[in-house]
Amino acid sequence: MIKKKVLSIILAACLTIAPAADLTGDFLQGFEVISHAEVSGQFEYTLLPDGTAAVTGYTGNESSVVIPSKLGGKTVSQIADNAFGYNQALERIAIPSAVKSIGESAFSHCCKLTQVDLPNELTAIGASAFESCISLTAAPLPSGLKTLGQSAFKNCVSIRQAVIPKDIKQIGERTFESCTSLAAVTLPGSLQSIAPYAFSLCSSLTEITLPNGAVSIGDHAFNKCSALVKAVLPDTVSSIGGSAFMYCESLTEVNIPRKVTAINNYLFTGCTSLEAITLHQAITTIGYGAFLNCTKLDNIEIPSNVSVISGRAFENCFSLRAAYIREGVRSISERAFENCSELAFVSIPDSVTRISRWAFSGCRDLVSLDIGSGTQLIESYAFYNCPSLKSVFIPQNVASVGTQAFGYCYDHGNTVMKGFKIYCDEDSAAHKYAGENSIDHEFVDPDDMVRIFGAARFETSMLIADRLRAENDGQLFKNIIIASGTSFADALSASYLAAVKNAPILITSGDEKVMDSVAEYIKSNADNDCQIYIIGGAAAVSGKMADRLSDMSVLRISGENRYTTNLEVLKAAGVSGEDILVASGAEFADALSASAVGKPILLVDSKAERLTSEQEEFLSGLAKNSDTALTNAYIIGGTAAVSEGTENHLSELFKSTSRVCGSNRFDTSLQVAKTFFGNASPDSIVVTYGLNYPDGLCAGPLAAKLGCPMLLVTDNNIANAVTFAQSSGVSKVLALGGPALISDSSLKRISNAGKTA
């Protein structure tokens, strides 16, 4: 590195920085004066070993400067370190075409510099070359540039656009830091990495797209880019540093590439516009404060490979409504979800052993909490000030419940909540905690109350599939069915096909993230020769869903409408001369109850007075081709669901036609249970919320596998389930959905009814 030590420039710089400094004696110690420096007019230069010249200084005070192409008869090929640094007059400068490199701090702190003409031959710009050139509005980088030093344009607050040349492989540390007017950046295809703080504090930058091939983003790379709305990251990126997008307040869209395994500390802290983000299965780390103060984040799914949810990871995510934590997570750290005031549903998987201090404190809308059987420690204040949580089941394995962990809220002091109740085992830590804190409690057998529910209907379908796989001794599925989760008809039509194929039903939507999640689940749980059945046309299940499974065997079964699709599904299931259940295709309730029976379901139009010609042809064909005529048609529901005319039409085709119905949907579900399970001695009762279909939509195949009825209930309509429990002596209850829809108290009443039978 060439060291120029021209006293006049040193003195000028010192006067600018510290006018009161002593400029004599020790101040100049350490500066090596180049004895062979030469002067040509106002330019100082030195000769280089290759016979060219390097500009080392400028003594003039002109605002517009043209550097000569030759000095001392030698071609100028370099601008040396500090050559024009701190020049307070320079506004425009033209650099000769033969210059190949600009040294460190060459134009640093040239506060009035507005225009630089960089030559096409330029290959290197050194560190801090244009740092704090606060008037520089543009620096068109030549296409042949290969090196761009760190802090090269740091604090160039007037630069509006940057097009990075094709040969640049790294944006160096702090290269564009604090370029507050920089609104657009074009990155080359050759780029491999963005170093720490590279674009930090670029408060006008609105979008960034990294090229395919980029592998890393450094710490604080886009920190406080407050206008950044969208960040597009290719799948080649494997590392995103801590605080990389910290306080990007406008960020609404960012994808996490599948090679990234760590959401590092403070990565998205303060991204107050971020509503949704997908954490894929390869992620193993969620760092401290990773999503702290992401106040619009709506829901989150924690992948199973994450062992620890670090402290403050989701603190103050005020809009977070659901947190789905996959089996595999072992610990939830301090304040991880503190003050997530709209968080309504939390399911703690069995793998979690520790819930730390303040982990869910201040989750004021939390109404549903499911604590896994593996939890051992619930530390002090873990669920403090959660006034909507009216009851909780604390498993026996919990060895310690800390001070004010449950049942306390802040009301001008620490107050035990009225009406709060703990379900626990006798002589357990929870029993001791309840007694010491005068909290109402009741003893339960944890094996009698099992819940399956996720943050949304799509996750619930996967959890139901997990249970079905467990019933198959953990074997991978040889068949899987996909149906729409935004309507009910196709999934309920598929219940018999699922029973025949021993297959789960997974529901999806047109949302890209939902389809990604379903596809990922399928690939993790499918046998090598697995057959995928998609039920319904492209309007029901997008072709994009099939595209995600292009490397698997996929068969779409569909018709022109829900009724013809229903017939195609029955054909695929191989229906022959057997019993058929007939239910309304306009309402879900009766078909939902019937889906647990494991028999074919024919959906009919409630308003029609007879079967369609296609339905009649299908049933007639079965009668002709089967060894025995069609035997029994069971009509599920009253005449408002399946008309008398349709019943008469069915009686012409079946040996026996009977109606199974009650006074309402809840009573009808009881009658279905009595008719098909009354003499079967089921081991459990499956209950699902009766006023909507999402929780129970995919559960029919599981109930059929277990040999259990599925009863529709609400907290105000559990009499049917209580009646069946009493008559059958069944005390085990499998609930689909969280306590917000079916309370622990209701499950306890159903279970107790079976015990007292």
C-alpha positions in Angstrom: 0.0 0.0 0.0 1.4 3.4 -1.0 1.5 5.9 1.8 1.2 9.5 0.9 2.1 12.0 3.6 1.6 15.5 2.3 1.7 17.9 5.2 -0.7 20.4 3.7 -3.5 17.8 3.4 -2.8 16.3 6.8 -3.1 19.7 8.3 -6.3 20.4 6.4 -7.9 17.1 7.6 -6.8 17.7 11.1 -8.3 21.2 11.1 -11.6 19.8 9.8 -11.7 17.0 12.4 -10.1 18.6 15.5 -9.3 22.2 15.0 -8.1 22.6 18.6 -5.6 19.8 18.4 -1.8 20.3 18.9 -0.4 19.8 15.4 3.2 19.6 16.5 5.5 17.1 18.1 4.0 13.6 18.7 1.1 14.2 16.3 3.1 13.6 13.2 4.9 10.6 14.6 4.2 7.5 12.7 3.6 9.2 9.3 6.1 8.2 6.7 6.8 10.9 4.2 7.4 9.5 0.7 10.6 11.0 -0.4 10.1 10.2 -4.0 6.6 11.8 -4.3 6.4 14.1 -7.3 4.3 17.1 -8.2 2.7 18.0 -11.5 0.7 21.2 -11.2 -1.9 20.6 -8.4 -1.5 16.8 -8.5 0.9 14.8 -6.4 1.9 11.4 -7.7 4.3 8.6 -7.4 5.7 6.2 -9.9 4.8 2.5 -9.7 7.0 -0.5 -10.4 5.0 -1.3 -13.6 6.0 2.1 -15.0 2.6 3.8 -14.5 1.7 6.6 -12.0 -0.6 6.7 -9.0 -2.2 10.0 -7.9 -1.4 10.4 -4.3 -2.8 13.9 -3.6 -4.4 17.0 -4.8 -3.6 20.5 -3.6 -6.0 22.6 -5.6 -9.4 23.9 -4.5 -11.4 23.7 -7.8 -14.9 22.3 -7.6 -14.5 20.5 -10.9 -11.4 18.4 -11.5 -10.2 16.4 -14.5 -7.4 14.1 -13.5 -4.9 14.0 -16.4 -4.3 10.8 -18.2 -0.6 11.1 -17.7 1.6 12.6 -14.9 5.3 12.9 -15.4 4.8 11.3 -18.8 3.5 8.2 -17.2 0.0 6.8 -17.7 -2.1 7.2 -14.5 -3.4 3.8 -13.5 -4.3 4.2 -9.8 -5.9 6.7 -7.4 -3.9 6.0 -4.2 -5.2 5.7 -0.6 -6.6 9.0 0.8 -5.7 10.9 -2.4 -8.6 13.3 -2.3 -9.9 12.5 1.2 -11.6 15.3 3.1 -11.5 17.7 0.1 -14.1 20.3 1.0 -14.3 22.0 -2.4 -14.5 19.1 -4.8 -17.9 18.7 -6.6 -17.2 16.8 -9.8 -14.3 14.6 -10.9 -13.4 12.8 -14.1 -11.0 9.8 -13.7 -8.8 8.8 -16.7 -9.8 5.7 -18.6 -6.6 3.8 -17.8 -7.2 3.9 -14.0 -7.8 0.3 -12.8 -8.0 0.9 -9.0 -9.2 3.4 -6.5 -7.5 3.1 -3.1 -8.9 3.1 0.4 -10.6 6.3 1.5 -9.5 7.9 -1.8 -12.5 10.3 -1.8 -13.7 9.8 1.8 -15.6 12.7 3.3 -15.6 14.8 0.1 -18.8 16.3 1.3 -19.7 18.4 -1.8 -18.8 15.7 -4.4 -21.9 15.1 -6.5 -20.6 13.4 -9.7 -17.8 10.9 -10.4 -17.0 9.6 -13.8 -15.6 6.1 -13.3 -13.6 4.6 -16.2 -14.7 1.3 -17.9 -11.2 -0.2 -17.1 -11.7 0.2 -13.3 -11.5 -3.2 -11.6 -11.2 -2.3 -7.9 -12.7 0.2 -5.5 -11.0 0.1 -2.1 -12.5 0.2 1.4 -14.2 3.5 2.4 -13.3 4.9 -1.1 -16.4 7.2 -1.1 -17.5 7.0 2.5 -19.5 10.0 3.7 -19.6 11.6 0.3 -23.0 12.9 1.4 -23.8 14.8 -1.8 -23.0 12.0 -4.2 -26.3 11.1 -6.0 -25.0 8.3 -8.3 -21.9 6.3 -8.7 -22.3 4.3 -11.9 -20.1 1.3 -11.3 -18.3 0.1 -14.4 -19.2 -3.4 -15.8 -15.6 -4.7 -15.3 -15.4 -4.0 -11.6 -14.4 -7.1 -9.7 -13.7 -5.8 -6.1 -15.9 -3.4 -4.1 -14.3 -2.7 -0.7 -16.1 -2.6 2.6 -17.7 0.7 3.6 -17.0 1.9 0.0 -20.2 4.0 -0.1 -21.1 4.1 3.6 -23.1 7.1 4.6 -23.5 8.3 1.0 -26.9 9.6 2.0 -27.9 11.0 -1.5 -27.2 7.9 -3.6 -30.6 6.7 -5.0 -29.7 3.6 -7.0 -27.0 1.0 -7.3 -26.4 -1.5 -10.1 -23.7 -4.0 -9.0 -21.5 -5.2 -11.8 -21.6 -8.9 -12.9 -18.3 -10.0 -11.5 -18.8 -8.9 -8.0 -19.2 -11.9 -5.7 -19.5 -10.2 -2.4 -21.1 -7.0 -1.1 -18.5 -6.1 1.6 -19.1 -5.2 5.2 -20.9 -1.8 5.5 -20.5 -1.1 1.8 -23.8 0.8 1.5 -24.5 1.3 5.2 -26.6 4.4 6.0 -27.3 5.2 2.3 -30.6 6.6 3.4 -31.8 7.6 -0.1 -30.9 4.3 -1.7 -34.2 3.0 -3.1 -33.2 0.3 -5.6 -30.4 -2.2 -5.8 -29.7 -4.6 -8.7 -27.6 -7.5 -7.7 -25.6 -9.6 -10.2 -26.0 -13.3 -10.9 -22.4 -13.8 -9.7 -23.1 -12.6 -6.1 -22.4 -15.2 -3.4 -22.7 -13.3 -0.2 -23.8 -10.1 1.5 -21.5 -9.2 4.4 -22.6 -7.8 7.8 -24.1 -4.3 7.8 -23.9 -4.1 4.0 -27.2 -2.3 3.6 -27.9 -1.5 7.2 -29.9 1.8 7.7 -30.8 2.0 4.0 -34.1 3.4 5.0 -35.4 4.0 1.5 -34.7 0.5 0.1 -38.1 -1.1 -0.8 -37.2 -4.5 -2.3 -34.2 -6.8 -2.5 -33.9 -9.9 -4.7 -30.8 -12.1 -4.3 -29.7 -14.1 -7.3 -29.7 -17.9 -7.6 -26.3 -18.9 -6.3 -26.1 -16.5 -3.4 -25.3 -18.5 -0.2 -25.1 -16.1 2.8 -26.4 -12.9 4.3 -24.4 -11.5 7.1 -25.4 -10.1 10.5 -27.4 -6.8 10.4 -27.1 -6.9 6.6 -30.5 -5.1 6.2 -30.9 -3.9 9.7 -33.3 -0.9 10.0 -34.2 -0.8 6.3 -37.5 0.6 7.4 -39.0 0.9 3.9 -38.1 -2.7 2.8 -41.3 -4.4 1.8 -40.1 -7.6 0.1 -37.0 -9.8 0.3 -36.7 -12.6 -2.2 -34.1 -15.2 -1.3 -33.1 -18.1 -3.5 -33.0 -21.7 -2.3 -29.2 -21.6 -2.5 -29.0 -19.3 0.6 -27.9 -21.4 3.5 -27.1 -18.8 6.2 -28.9 -15.6 7.3 -27.1 -13.8 10.1 -28.5 -12.5 13.3 -30.5 -9.2 13.1 -30.2 -9.4 9.3 -33.7 -7.9 8.9 -34.1 -6.4 12.4 -36.5 -3.4 12.4 -37.5 -3.7 8.8 -40.8 -2.2 9.8 -42.4 -2.4 6.3 -41.4 -6.0 5.6 -44.5 -8.0 4.6 -43.0 -10.8 2.5 -39.8 -12.9 3.0 -39.2 -16.5 2.3 -36.9 -18.7 4.3 -34.8 -20.9 1.8 -34.8 -24.6 2.5 -31.1 -24.8 3.2 -31.3 -22.3 6.1 -31.3 -24.2 9.3 -31.2 -21.4 11.9 -33.4 -18.4 12.5 -30.7 -16.5 14.3 -30.9 -14.1 17.2 -33.1 -11.0 16.5 -33.4 -11.9 12.8 -36.8 -10.4 12.4 -37.1 -8.3 15.6 -39.3 -5.3 15.1 -40.7 -6.3 11.7 -44.0 -4.8 12.6 -45.7 -5.4 9.2 -44.8 -9.1 8.9 -48.0 -11.1 9.0 -47.0 -14.6 8.0 -43.8 -16.6 7.6 -43.2 -20.3 6.9 -40.6 -22.1 8.9 -39.7 -25.3 7.0 -38.8 -28.6 8.5 -35.0 -28.3 8.1 -34.9 -25.4 10.6 -33.3 -26.5 13.9 -32.8 -23.2 15.7 -35.1 -20.3 16.6 -32.8 -17.7 18.2 -33.2 -15.2 21.0 -35.7 -12.5 20.1 -36.0 -13.9 16.6 -39.5 -12.5 16.1 -39.6 -10.1 19.0 -42.2 -7.3 18.4 -43.5 -8.7 15.2 -46.8 -7.2 16.1 -48.8 -8.3 13.0 -47.6 -11.9 12.9 -50.8 -14.0 12.7 -49.8 -17.6 13.2 -46.6 -19.7 13.5 -45.7 -23.3 13.1 -42.6 -24.5 14.9 -40.9 -27.4 13.0 -40.1 -30.7 14.8 -36.4 -30.3 14.3 -36.3 -27.2 16.6 -35.2 -28.4 20.0 -35.5 -25.1 21.9 -37.7 -22.1 21.3 -35.3 -19.4 22.6 -36.1 -16.6 25.0 -38.2 -13.8 23.8 -38.5 -15.5 20.4 -42.1 -14.3 19.9 -42.5 -11.8 22.7 -45.0 -9.0 22.0 -46.4 -10.6 18.8 -49.7 -9.0 19.7 -51.6 -10.4 16.7 -50.4 -14.0 17.0 -53.6 -16.0 17.2 -52.2 -19.6 17.1 -48.8 -21.2 17.7 -48.5 -24.8 16.5 -45.5 -26.5 18.1 -44.5 -29.7 16.4 -43.5 -32.9 18.3 -39.7 -32.7 18.7 -39.4 -29.4 20.5 -38.0 -30.0 24.0 -38.0 -26.6 25.7 -39.8 -23.3 25.6 -37.6 -20.6 27.0 -38.2 -17.5 29.1 -40.7 -15.0 27.7 -40.8 -16.9 24.4 -44.5 -16.0 23.8 -45.0 -13.3 26.5 -47.6 -10.7 25.8 -49.0 -12.5 22.7 -52.3 -11.0 23.7 -54.4 -12.5 21.0 -52.9 -16.0 21.2 -56.0 -18.2 21.6 -54.7 -21.8 21.0 -51.5 -23.4 22.3 -50.7 -27.1 22.0 -47.6 -28.2 23.9 -46.4 -31.6 22.4 -45.3 -34.5 24.5 -41.6 -33.9 23.6 -41.5 -30.6 25.5 -40.1 -31.2 29.0 -39.7 -27.6 30.2 -41.9 -24.4 30.0 -39.8 -21.6 31.4 -40.6 -18.5 33.4 -43.0 -16.0 31.8 -43.1 -18.2 28.7 -46.8 -17.4 28.0 -47.4 -14.6 30.5 -49.8 -11.9 29.4 -51.5 -14.1 26.7 -54.8 -12.6 27.6 -56.9 -14.3 25.0 -55.5 -17.8 25.6 -58.6 -20.1 26.0 -57.2 -23.4 24.9 -54.1 -25.0 26.4 -53.0 -28.5 25.8 -50.0 -29.6 27.8 -48.2 -32.7 26.6 -47.6 -35.7 28.8 -43.8 -35.3 28.7 -43.7 -31.9 30.4 -41.8 -32.0 33.6 -41.2 -28.4 34.7 -43.6 -25.5 34.4 -41.7 -22.6 35.9 -42.9 -19.5 37.8 -45.3 -17.2 36.0 -45.3 -19.4 32.9 -49.0 -18.7 32.3 -49.4 -15.7 34.6 -52.0 -13.1 33.6 -54.0 -15.3 31.1 -57.5 -14.3 32.3 -59.3 -16.1 29.5 -57.8 -19.5 30.4 -60.6 -21.0 32.6 -59.3 -24.5 33.0 -56.2 -26.6 32.3 -55.3 -30.2 32.5 -51.8 -30.6 34.0 -50.4 -34.1 33.3 -49.0 -36.3 36.1 -45.5 -36.1 34.7 -45.2 -32.4 35.6 -42.9 -32.6 38.7 -42.9 -28.9 39.5 -45.3 -26.0 39.0 -43.7 -22.7 39.9 -45.0 -19.6 41.7 -48.1 -18.1 40.1 -47.7 -20.3 37.0 -51.4 -20.6 36.5 -54.6 -18.9 37.6 -53.3 -15.5 38.5 -53.8 -12.2 36.8 -52.8 -8.7 37.6 -55.6 -6.6 39.0 -53.9 -4.0 41.1 -51.9 -6.9 42.5 -51.6 -10.6 42.0 -55.1 -12.1 42.1 -56.3 -15.7 41.9 -58.8 -15.8 38.9 -62.4 -16.6 39.8 -63.7 -19.7 38.1 -60.3 -21.1 37.2 -60.0 -24.8 37.5 -57.2 -27.3 37.4 -57.7 -30.9 36.2 -55.0 -33.1 37.7 -54.0 -36.4 39.3 -54.2 -36.9 43.0 -51.0 -36.3 44.9 -49.4 -34.7 41.8 -47.4 -31.5 41.7 -50.5 -29.9 40.1 -52.6 -31.1 43.0 -50.1 -29.6 45.5 -50.0 -26.3 43.6 -53.8 -26.0 43.4 -54.0 -26.7 47.2 -51.4 -24.2 48.1 -53.0 -21.5 46.0 -56.6 -22.3 46.9 -57.4 -23.0 43.2 -60.4 -25.2 42.4 -59.3 -28.6 41.1 -60.6 -32.0 40.1 -58.9 -35.3 39.6 -59.0 -36.9 36.2 -57.5 -39.9 34.4 -55.3 -38.3 31.6 -55.8 -41.4 29.5 -59.5 -40.7 29.4 -59.2 -37.3 27.7 -57.2 -36.9 24.5 -57.3 -34.0 22.1 -56.3 -33.7 18.5 -56.1 -30.1 17.2 -53.8 -27.8 15.4 -53.5 -24.1 14.8 -55.7 -24.4 11.8 -57.8 -27.1 10.1 -55.0 -28.1 7.8 -52.7 -28.8 10.7 -55.5 -30.7 12.4 -55.8 -33.0 9.4 -52.1 -33.8 9.7 -52.4 -34.6 13.4 -55.3 -36.9 12.7 -53.1 -38.6 10.0 -50.4 -38.9 12.6 -52.8 -40.8 14.9 -53.9 -43.0 12.1 -50.3 -43.9 11.3 -49.7 -44.7 14.9 -52.7 -47.1 14.8 -50.9 -48.7 11.8 -47.8 -49.4 14.0 -46.0 -46.4 12.5 -45.9 -47.8 9.0 -45.7 -45.3 6.1 -48.9 -44.8 4.2 -49.4 -46.7 1.0 -52.4 -44.5 0.0 -53.1 -40.8 0.8 -56.2 -38.7 -0.1 -56.2 -35.0 -0.6 -59.4 -32.9 -0.6 -60.4 -29.3 -0.2 -60.4 -27.9 3.3 -62.6 -24.9 2.4 -65.7 -27.1 1.7 -66.8 -30.4 3.1 -68.4 -32.5 0.4 -65.4 -34.0 -1.3 -63.6 -34.9 1.9 -66.7 -36.6 3.3 -67.3 -38.4 0.0 -63.7 -39.7 0.4 -64.2 -41.2 3.8 -65.1 -44.7 2.5 -62.3 -44.7 0.0 -60.0 -43.7 2.9 -61.4 -46.6 5.0 -60.9 -49.1 2.1 -57.4 -47.9 1.4 -56.4 -47.4 5.0 -55.5 -43.9 4.0 -55.6 -40.5 5.8 -57.5 -37.6 4.3 -55.4 -34.4 4.2 -57.1 -31.1 3.4 -55.6 -28.2 1.5 -56.4 -24.8 0.0 -55.2 -22.5 -2.7 -52.7 -20.9 -0.2 -49.1 -21.6 -1.3 -47.9 -22.1 2.2 -50.7 -24.6 3.0 -49.9 -26.6 -0.1 -46.2 -26.6 0.7 -47.0 -27.9 4.2 -49.3 -30.6 2.9 -46.7 -31.7 0.3 -43.9 -31.8 2.8 -46.1 -33.9 5.2 -46.9 -36.3 2.4 -43.3 -36.8 1.4 -42.3 -37.5 5.0 -45.1 -40.0 5.6 -45.6 -41.8 2.3 -44.3 -45.2 1.3 -42.1 -45.3 -1.8 -45.0 -46.7 -3.9 -47.7 -44.5 -2.3 -50.7 -43.7 -4.4 -52.0 -40.1 -4.0 -55.7 -39.5 -4.7 -56.9 -35.9 -5.3 -60.6 -35.5 -4.8 -62.4 -32.9 -6.9 -61.5 -30.7 -9.8 -58.9 -27.9 -10.0 -61.4 -25.4 -8.5 -61.4 -27.6 -5.4 -57.7 -28.7 -5.3 -55.4 -26.6 -7.4 -53.2 -28.1 -10.0 -50.3 -26.6 -8.1 -50.9 -29.1 -5.4 -50.4 -31.9 -7.9 -47.3 -30.2 -9.2 -45.7 -30.3 -5.8 -46.1 -34.1 -5.9 -44.9 -34.6 -9.5 -42.4 -37.3 -8.5 -45.2 -39.4 -7.0 -48.2 -41.3 -8.4 -51.1 -38.9 -8.4 -54.7 -39.7 -9.5 -57.4 -37.0 -9.6 -60.9 -38.2 -9.1 -63.5 -35.6 -10.0 -66.9 -34.9 -11.7 -68.8 -31.9 -12.8 -70.1 -31.2 -9.3 -70.0 -32.6 -5.8 -72.6 -35.3 -6.6 -70.9 -36.6 -9.7 -67.5 -36.4 -7.9 -69.1 -38.5 -5.1 -70.1 -41.2 -7.6 -66.6 -41.3 -9.1 -65.1 -41.7 -5.6 -67.4 -44.6 -4.8 -66.4 -46.2 -8.1 -62.8 -45.9 -7.3 -63.4 -47.4 -3.9 -64.9 -50.5 -5.5 -68.4 -50.3 -4.1 -70.4 -53.5 -4.8 -73.5 -55.1 -3.3 -73.4 -53.7 0.2 -75.0 -51.2 2.6 -74.9 -47.6 1.6 -75.4 -44.5 3.8 -77.4 -41.7 2.1 -76.9 -38.1 3.4 -77.4 -34.5 2.4 -74.7 -33.0 0.1 -75.9 -29.5 1.1 -75.2 -29.7 4.8 -72.2 -31.4 6.5 -73.6 -32.5 9.9 -75.2 -35.9 9.0 -72.5 -37.0 6.6 -69.9 -36.1 9.2 -71.5 -38.4 11.8 -71.8 -41.1 9.1 -68.1 -40.8 8.0 -67.1 -42.8 11.1 -69.1 -45.9 10.1 -66.8 -47.0 7.4 -69.5 -47.6 4.8 -70.0 -45.8 1.4 -71.8 -42.5 1.6 -74.0 -41.3 -1.2 -74.6 -37.6 -1.2 -77.9 -36.3 -2.5 -79.6 -33.0 -3.2 -81.8 -32.2 -0.2 -84.4 -30.4 -2.4 -84.6 -33.1 -5.0 -87.5 -35.6 -5.0 -85.6 -38.4 -6.6 -82.0 -39.4 -7.4 -80.2 -38.0 -10.4 -80.1 -40.1 -13.5 -76.3 -40.6 -12.9 -77.0 -41.9 -9.4 -79.8 -44.2 -10.5 -77.6 -45.6 -13.3 -74.7 -46.2 -10.8 -76.9 -48.0 -8.3 -78.7 -50.0 -10.9 -75.4 -51.0 -12.3 -74.3 -52.2 -8.9 -77.4 -54.4 -8.6 -76.8 -56.0 -12.0 -73.1 -56.7 -11.6 -72.9 -57.8 -7.9 -73.5 -61.3 -6.7 -76.3 -60.1 -4.6 -78.7 -57.2 -5.0 -78.1 -54.0 -3.1 -79.1 -54.7 0.5 -79.6 -51.8 2.8 -79.9 -48.0 2.3 -79.6 -46.1 5.5 -80.9 -42.5 5.1 -79.1 -40.3 7.6 -81.2 -37.4 8.8 -84.8 -36.3 8.5 -86.9 -35.4 5.5 -85.4 -31.9 5.4 -82.0 -33.5 4.7 -83.2 -36.3 2.4 -86.7 -35.9 0.9 -89.4 -38.5 1.1 -89.3 -38.6 -2.7 -85.7 -39.6 -2.7 -86.4 -42.2 0.0 -89.1 -43.7 -2.2 -86.7 -43.8 -5.2 -84.1 -45.6 -3.1 -86.7 -48.2 -1.9 -87.1 -49.2 -5.6 -83.3 -50.1 -5.7 -82.6 -51.6 -2.3 -84.1 -54.6 -0.5 -84.4 -52.4 2.7 -84.5 -48.7 3.2 -84.5 -47.2 6.7 -84.1 -43.7 8.1 -81.7 -43.0 11.0 -82.5 -39.6 12.4 -83.1 -37.6 15.5 -84.7 -34.3 16.5 -81.6 -32.3 15.5 -78.0 -32.9 14.2 -76.8 -33.8 17.7 -79.6 -36.3 18.3 -79.0 -37.8 14.8 -75.3 -38.3 15.6 -76.4 -40.3 18.7 -78.8 -42.4 16.6 -76.0 -43.1 14.1 -73.8 -44.2 17.0 -76.5 -46.4 18.5 -77.3 -48.0 15.1 -73.8 -48.8 14.0 -71.8 -49.0 17.2 -74.4 -49.9 19.9 -73.4 -53.6 19.9 -69.7 -53.1 19.0 -68.3 -52.3 22.4 -66.1 -49.4 21.2 -63.0 -48.5 23.2 -63.5 -44.7 22.9 -65.9 -42.0 21.8 -64.8 -39.5 19.2 -66.4 -36.1 19.7 -66.2 -33.1 17.4 -67.7 -29.6 17.3 -71.2 -29.8 15.8 -71.6 -26.3 14.4 -68.8 -26.4 11.9 -66.9 -29.1 10.0 -63.2 -28.4 10.0 -62.1 -30.3 13.1 -63.9 -33.5 12.3 -63.7 -33.3 8.5 -60.8 -35.8 8.2 -61.5 -37.9 11.3 -63.9 -40.4 9.7 -61.2 -42.9 8.6 -59.5 -42.7 12.1 -62.8 -43.3 13.9 -63.6 -46.2 11.5 -60.1 -47.7 12.2 -60.7 -47.4 15.9 -64.2 -48.8 15.6 -65.6 -45.7 17.4 -68.6 -43.5 16.7 -68.2 -39.8 16.1 -70.6 -37.7 18.0 -71.4 -34.0 17.3 -71.3 -31.8 20.5 -71.1 -28.3 21.8 -70.7 -27.3 25.4 -74.5 -26.8 25.4 -75.2 -30.0 23.5 -73.4 -32.9 25.2 -76.4 -34.9 26.3 -76.2 -37.2 23.3 -72.5 -38.0 24.1 -73.3 -38.5 27.8 -76.2 -40.8 26.9 -74.0 -43.0 24.6 -71.2 -43.1 27.2 -73.7 -44.3 29.8 -75.2 -46.9 27.6 -71.9 -48.3 26.3 -69.8 -47.8 29.4 -67.1 -46.0 27.4 -65.0 -43.5 29.5 -62.3 -42.6 27.0 -63.0 -39.6 24.9 -61.0 -38.4 21.8 -61.8 -34.8 21.2 -61.2 -33.1 17.9 -60.6 -29.4 18.6 -59.5 -27.3 21.5 -61.1 -26.3 24.8 -62.5 -23.1 23.2 -65.0 -25.2 21.3 -65.3 -28.2 23.5 -64.3 -27.5 27.1 -62.4 -29.8 29.5 -65.4 -29.7 31.7 -67.6 -31.2 28.9 -65.1 -33.9 28.2 -65.0 -34.7 32.0 -68.8 -35.1 32.1 -68.8 -37.4 29.2 -65.9 -39.5 30.6 -67.5 -39.7 34.1 -70.8 -40.8 32.5 -69.0 -43.8 31.1 -67.4 -44.6 34.4 -70.7 -44.6 36.3 -72.5 -46.8 33.7 
